[in-house]
C-alpha cells in the first residue's frame, strides 16, 4: 500500500440484501468518511465512492460504488478502506495520524533506545503506544500523553518517551 494513504474505516459485511455494507469509521467525526472518497483497498487495486444511507449500531449502513448484491457486500467483510492523505484535513502540531507513529523509534529522555512503535491502540481511555523492544518477552505499552511522550519528531522519525519506572 502506498504511504500516501491513511486507513479511515473497515467494512463489516453486508447490511440487508440490496448491496449495502456495514461500515465502521475510524475518523474523529465518523460521518466525515464519505467526504474522503474515493476510498481504496489496502492493495490499491479497488476504489469506491461512498454514500452513507443511515446510522446503525457501531457504525453506518452505506452504499459503495460497484456493489449491488448481498454477496458482493459480504465478499468485502473485513476489508479496510484507505483515503488519500491529500483528502484528509491537516492536523495541529500536537495531533498525529496513527499511521505516522507506527514504525517510529522510541528513545527515553537519556537517549537510550527503548524500541519501535508497532501499533497504536485506543480502547476508550486514550491512545496507547505498543512498542516492540528486542529482548522483552512482551510489548511495552505506553499511554500516549504529553507526560509520558513529551516529544514526537516525525521528521527525524523518533519519539522521546519518559516511561514510568515499572515499565522500563
Phi, psi and omega in degrees: 000142179292143181284355179270018176235149183235136179291124183241355180179180179213153179264130181263004181115193183285151171234106184082196186244008185248022174094002176286154178242156169276130185234128174253123181264136176261008183281150178301321171250097191310320182290346180293344181306325181295331182284347184266004181294152008286146177257140188246153169286164184302323180281352178077008183277337180231145174226155183222144162269162190222138173226117177286129182261331178189161172277141175226173179303125178065030176154217183225157163264138184212157174254132176251141178300137178083359180248115187237348183234161176301320181296318178294320179294316179297327180295342180266002180307129178087353181287128175273146181248136185240140177250148174297134181304326181295341179275343184273154179290150174290146182257152172297165184301333184259017176236149186218147169283138181307320182300332179284338181275329183293129181097350179288143175282143182244128179239151175277178185292347176267356178096004179277132181291129178267319182164204183230138179292122180259329181200163173235123182247153172215110181255020175112341183251012181122165182286145177231129176273128173262117185247125176273123181235117179305138179092349177266144178282332179231160178291150175271129179250122181238133174295136181271076179238163179297329180293314183274327180235082184287337185225129170236117181242093182295325181297317180275349180071038183214156177236138173256126182236152175236076186291149175301151185307318187289348181265349185286000000 
